[in-house]
Amino acid sequence: MVDALNGLFERIGTLLESERRFTADAAHELRTPIAAIRVQAQVALGEADEALRRHALQSTLDGCDRATRLVDQLLTLSRLEAAAVPDMAAVDLRALSQQVVGEAAPKALGKNQTLEFAATEPCVIPGNETLLAVLVRNLVDNAVRYSPPAAKIKVAVQRQGGRVVLSVQDSGPGLAEADRERLGERFFRVPGSPESGSGLGWSIVRRIAAVHRLDLQVERSAELGGLAVRVTGPASGGV
């Protein structure tokens, strides 16, 4: 009875700490985009020129999109930290990754980038499909977002013995070793990056990989020269 109560109190304490961190993080990170939205809305209200007014309104909408993305990432990270092991099932990482690449294709085309996908057979692993989709989406989105126009991005899923390997690599500028080691720190942004971001995407990726006991490697791409990310896990038996 005492052990059960202690376990309950420990879980409650963990949940309360998670909520406290979420509240602090949300307040800290939402302050900037909300302030920017307010400024652009004020500009739109006071602007007589129609073109400038529409530009300010578009900037307001863009700010709302950034704030929404930030809230979604904060909620995802908070749930990952507070929840127990998620429900697991057999997930075809090839089909899942192909779908994510298809969703990212319009944005890549808009930057004149080449986005390739390669997989020759089903690659099934045990996992939570929703969380694995978030992991793959973050990796592909980062490659598209932080690679320059006309860059090349390759996403591949393959079996290697009894394991499945997902790789995402690009021909972008890559990252210094010191910056690669800091990926996953909350709110860490690479200095000098031209793209805005919350600094939470990699925290989410690392947490999902840890929940699934997947190996995560980040290095320079020997083939394309930019960043290369490898996610490796055991294949489901009998597939």
N, C-alpha and C positions, 0 to 999 in steps of 0.2 A: 504493500500500500504506500509506504513512504517512498520507495523507489519510483512508483508510478507518479506520485505527486511531484517529486523532484524533476522527473522527465517532463511533466506537463509545464511546470514553472520555467524550465529551461527553454522549451519550445515557445512559450509566451514571451520570454525575454528576447529570444531571437527575432520573433515577429515584431516586437516593439522597437528593437534596435534597427531592423530593416525599415520600418515605417519612419523612424526618426531620420535615418540617412536619406531616404527618398524625399522627405519634406525639405531637408536642408539642400539637397542637390537640385531639386526642382526650383526652389526659391532663388538659388544662386544662378542657375543657367537660364531661367526664363526671364530674368530681369532685362537682359540686353535685347532679345528679340521683341519683347513687349514695348520697350522704350522706342525701338526703331519703328514699330508699327504706329505708335502714337505720333511720332514726328511726321511720318509720311501722310497720315490721315489729316494732320493739321495743315500740311502743305496743300493737300487736295482741297480742303475746305476754303483756303484763302487764295487759291490760284484761279485767275480769270482765263488764262490761255488754255484752250481745250486740250492741246497736245501735252502740255506739261501736267495738266490735271490728270489725264489718263495715265501718264507715266507714274505719277505719284500713287494713283490707285493700284496700278499693277505692282508697284513696289510693296504696297500694303498687303496685297494678296500673296506675294512671294514671302513676305515676313510671316504671314499666317501659316503658310505651308511649312516653313522652317520650324516654327513653334510647335506645330502639330507633330512633325517628325521627331522633335526633341521629346515631347511628352510621350509619344509611343515608345521611344527607346528607353526612357526612364521607367515606364511601366513594365516593359519587358524585363529589364535588368532587375527591378524590384521583385517581380514574381519569381525570377530564376533564383534569386538569393534567398527568398522566403520559403519556396516550395520544397517538397520532398522530391524524390526521384519521379520524373514524369512517366506516364504510361508509355510502354515501349511496344513496337510491332515491327514486322519486316517492312523495310522501306527501300525501294529501288532508287538509289542515289543517281543513277544515270537519268531516269525519267524526271526526277525532281530537278536536277541541275539543268537539263534541257529546257524545262519549262521556265526556270529562272532566267536563263540566257535569252530565251525568246522575249520575255518581258523587258529585258534590258536593251534589246536590239535597237528600238527606236531612239533611245538616248545616245547610244553609240553612233548610230548613223547620223544623228544631228551634229556630232563632233567629227564626222568623217573618219571614224575609227573602224578598224577591222576586228570584228568580234567572232571568234571561231569556237566551235564546240566539237569535241571528239570523244566518242565512246562506241565500242563495237559490240558490247554485250550487256545484259542486265547486271547490275552491281548492287546486290541487296545486302543491307546491313541492319542490325537491330537498332531501333531508334524511335524517337518521337518525330513524326513527319512535319508537324508544325514548326518545331524548334529547328530541325535540320534545314527547313526552307529558309528560316530567318538567318541561319549561319551562311548558307550559300548565297543568299541575296545580299548580305552585307559584304561578302568578299567580292562578288561580281560588281556590285554598285561602287565599291571603293576603287576597283581597277578602272572602271569607266570614268568615274568622277575625277580621279587624281592623275589620270594619264592625259597627255596633251592631245590636241587635234591630230588626226592621221596616225595615231598610235595603233599598235597591234595588241590584241588581248586574246589569250588562248585559255579555254576552260576544257579540262579533260577529266574523264572518270574511267578508271581501269582496274582490273583485278591483277594483283601480284601475289601469286601463291594463294594463301588463305586470307589475304587482306584486300581491302578496297582502298584505292587512293584517289582523292579529288585534288586536282591541281589547278590553280589560277595564277597565271603569269602575264606580265605586260611589258611593253617596251618603253614605259615611262621613265622618269628620273630615278626611281628606286628610293631607298632610304639608307642613310648612314647606319652603321652597326649600332651605334649608341641609341639612335631613334628606334630601330627595330626592337631593341631590348625593352623599350618603354611602351611598346604597343600593348594595349590592354589596361594601362593605368587610366583610371577614370578622368575624363576631360582632358587627356593629353592630346595636343594638336602639334603636328610637325611644324616647327618654326619656318616661316616664310612660305607656307603653302598658300597658293592663290585661291583655293576652294575653302568655303566656310563649312563647318561641321561641328557636331556636338562633342566629339571626342569620346563617344560612348559605344560606337559600333564595334570596336575591337574588344572592349570589355564584355560585350554580349557574345561575340564570337568565342572568346576564350572560356566564358562560363558555360556555353552550350557544349563546347568540346569537352570540358571537364565533366559535365553531367553524363556525357555519352562515353567517357573514357577514350576519347580520340586523341591521337598524337597530332600536334600542330607545330609545323615548322615554317619559319619565315626567313627567307634569304634572298640574295640577288639571283635573278634568272640568268643562268648560263646561256640560254638560247636567245632570249629577247633583250637582256640587259637591264630590265627594270626589276620590279618586285616579283618574287615567286612564293606562293603559299601552298603548302602541302598539308592535307588533312587525311590521316590514315586511321583505319579502324578494321576490326575483324569482320569478315564476310559472314553472313548468316549461313548456318550449316545446311548442306543439301542443295545449295543454289549454284 
